[in-house]
Amino acid sequence: MRRLSPAEPLVMLATIGLWLLLAMLTGALVGTGCSLFLGVLFLGEGRLYDASTGLLLVVLPLAGLLNGLLLHYGYRLDRSGLRDAPIVAVNEQDGRIPLVTIWIKPVAALITLISGGSAGKEGPCSHIGASVAAAIGRVLRLDPELRKRLVACGVSAGFASVFGTPVAGAIYGIEMLAIGRIRHDFLFPGIVAGVTSFVVSRFWGMPYPEYRIAFDPSFTQLLFLATILIGVLCGIAASWFVELCNLVHRFFLWLRTRLALWPPLLPVLGGIALALLTVVAPNDYLGLSLPVMDRALQGEAVAWSGFLWKILFVALTLGSGFYGGIVTPQFVIGALTGATFAPLLGMAPAQGAAVGLVAVVASASNTPVAAVLMGIELFGAGATLYVAGACAAAYLMIGHRSVYPAQQIAYAKSAWVSAPAHQRVGEEKVQLSFGLLRWWREVVIDLWRRRR
């Protein structure tokens, strides 16, 4: 048995002190930066929900052109060769990010969302968080391992600031790094940064919604099974979301190659397609779509096809080259999916919307722990039994897909599936394991033969 070194408690105390300083500094700066971004966004977003198709045919293609120009030429300012994706920065770049591009994604997201592009607000905030943290790590000349932790802190702080869920946001920023693994050594810094960012954002006046949904305290096994079914349906919706985003993205890349198009023209075409889509679909699915999500959470009737429309709007926006976040759309898709199917399973629509909101996040982002905590922070402790099973089921149902192509697979989700570890989701070769094939041959087929 290993003897405890007398110095170990002092080392751990020093570690706590170090991360209190670094994570609080990071959280305060990220909370301030995100509050500035969100303040500008709230001034302009949502003004085009009642716009005519004619106006959208002008605004959306113009916004697409600005997005295309900004993303195409802005990144030429960087000579580092580094990618600015937070997951890649932590997993593959030792916490390094090209700091010269810190402004590009927030500005592009503002253009997207204010013009009516269907996307989220958290992506640019996670980028702000990762960039600020990387800058602190560079100034303080931290070693690679500390830089990775600090960048993860920055991502957690960005999510906590946007969602208004400090603990869930902190865990989300850590859990999103890899499927099946949470770095426990990232937990304390991430939570400190997340809570600090949330407090600072609230100090700057950021509004956070309060949801009051009646959850039945006499929770039954039948109701639990209903929540599991909601989770399964949300997992299916999440898989459609991921696949359609990938399909649209590949289509626009093919179009660019086939027609030799100038890259900034791709989001212009996407903007035209979005505007024309409003001829047959409501404008509710433009922008953040928070009003339609709020209606679902209040128990109001929503269109059964609402979640499908939102999936299509987001896929066209992001797949064509607009920039924006990917988590807020998951909220909307989940709330609409849950509200649509809940009455069929004997649940109140508002309950189904709440369960669906976090279940799609658990599924599409592969973050079930963060999603359960998010359900508790958003809807209260009474939601715990409702969201826990749904999030776990949705997480399994989507398989090894993700809205984050750079997300790595640490562990396969099933003993019947074989997936190489530490490969990106888009590059892995997931297949049925030999154990499942042997079980199928020895048990199922043999039993079938005996009955014959």
Helices and strands as residue ranges (DSSP letters): H 8-44, H 53-74, G 75-77, H 86-91, G 99-101, H 104-115, H 122-139, H 144-163, H 166-175, E 178-179, G 184-186, H 187-203, H 221-259, H 265-277, G 283-285, H 290-297, H 306-319, H 328-341, G 342-345, H 349-364, H 368-379, G 381-383, H 384-397, E 408-409, E 417-418, E 423-424, E 431-432, H 434-439, I 440-445, H 446-451
